[in-house]
Amino acid sequence: MAGPLVIWTYDWVPEAPRGFVRDLRLRWACEEAGFDYEVKTVPFDGRETNHLAQQPFGQVPMLDDGDLHLFESGAFLMHLAQRSEALMPRDDAARAKVLQWVMVSLNSIEMVTMPWVVLQWSKADQPPITQWLDKRLAQVEAVLQERSYLVGDAFTVADLLLADVLRVGLVRKHGDRPASEAYVQRFTERPAFTRARSDQLAHFAAADGQRKEACHDDQ
Ligand SMILES: N[C@@H](CCC(=O)N[C@@H](CS)C(=O)NCC(=O)O)C(=O)O
């Protein structure tokens, strides 16, 4: 690896998404693998237009690995996973299974959970999406009742991503899902996750101070 990895996030976000902004997935993976990384920022204000050359949707996170610039959680987690057995085993069959579960988290679970969260924020009554969510959470509960890890008998980046996708609080709010709850709890108790989350919270809290100073200076 040429120099430390660079994880890009916003300079600041409102309270609600703190601890959930997806740069946490990258921080967590680096903490698990013991990779050095630094965090850089793009402005939250003006995100619709300001960094489209780096991320065509104006979103974060992004990852720089030397000259390689990547966005999309699944893409950069798989990129990192190829470099560490702490994130993915070396044998081809297990690698294929990890990729499968990474795609499941993003394409079958998060594609339901995120619209549901956004609709909840807008306080709209949307029974069809709630049913869709219940169904998906029940399906993933059945999977997690059968196994401790998604692939083999050790933690991989597939578990990192599914735990992160599930921890948005939906598991507890939507019925009795003990296997999913235990799964999320087990992985979010890992020291690497705790470090990643507290570093993200400290990052955005420090930005609060700078924003207040800037407001004060403007007066
Ligand atoms: N599919 C993308 C989603 C990225 C995403 O939704 N990022 C959020 C922060 S976690 C964001 O930038 N939201 C601001 C916006 O969409 O304007 C990924 O997994 O990396």
The ligand as an SDF file (V2000), in Angstrom:
LIG
                    3D

 20 19  0  0  0  0  0  0  0  0999 V2000
  -24.4480    3.7010   -2.0950 N   0  0  0  0  0  0  0  0  0  0  0  0
  -23.5960    4.6510   -1.4170 C   0  0  0  0  0  0  0  0  0  0  0  0
  -24.4770    5.5210   -0.5310 C   0  0  0  0  0  0  0  0  0  0  0  0
  -23.7030    6.6970    0.0000 C   0  0  0  0  0  0  0  0  0  0  0  0
  -24.5830    7.5610    0.9010 C   0  0  0  0  0  0  0  0  0  0  0  0
  -25.8360    7.4270    0.9360 O   0  0  0  0  0  0  0  0  0  0  0  0
  -23.9240    8.4580    1.6250 N   0  0  0  0  0  0  0  0  0  0  0  0
  -24.6130    9.3790    2.5300 C   0  0  0  0  0  0  0  0  0  0  0  0
  -23.8610    9.4790    3.8410 C   0  0  0  0  0  0  0  0  0  0  0  0
  -23.8080    7.9210    4.6650 S   0  0  0  0  0  0  0  0  0  0  0  0
  -24.5960   10.7610    1.9100 C   0  0  0  0  0  0  0  0  0  0  0  0
  -23.5870   11.1730    1.4050 O   0  0  0  0  0  0  0  0  0  0  0  0
  -25.7450   11.4660    1.9920 N   0  0  0  0  0  0  0  0  0  0  0  0
  -25.8660   12.8320    1.5430 C   0  0  0  0  0  0  0  0  0  0  0  0
  -26.6310   12.9350    0.2630 C   0  0  0  0  0  0  0  0  0  0  0  0
  -27.0370   11.9260   -0.3230 O   0  0  0  0  0  0  0  0  0  0  0  0
  -26.8130   14.0860   -0.1570 O   0  0  0  0  0  0  0  0  0  0  0  0
  -22.5370    3.8950   -0.6050 C   0  0  0  0  0  0  0  0  0  0  0  0
  -22.8540    2.8190   -0.0810 O   0  0  0  0  0  0  0  0  0  0  0  0
  -21.3820    4.3590   -0.4800 O   0  0  0  0  0  0  0  0  0  0  0  0
  1  2  1  0
  2  3  1  0
  2 18  1  0
  3  4  1  0
  4  5  1  0
  5  6  2  0
  5  7  1  0
  7  8  1  0
  8  9  1  0
  8 11  1  0
  9 10  1  0
 11 12  2  0
 11 13  1  0
 13 14  1  0
 14 15  1  0
 15 16  2  0
 15 17  1  0
 18 19  2  0
 18 20  1  0
M  END
$$$$
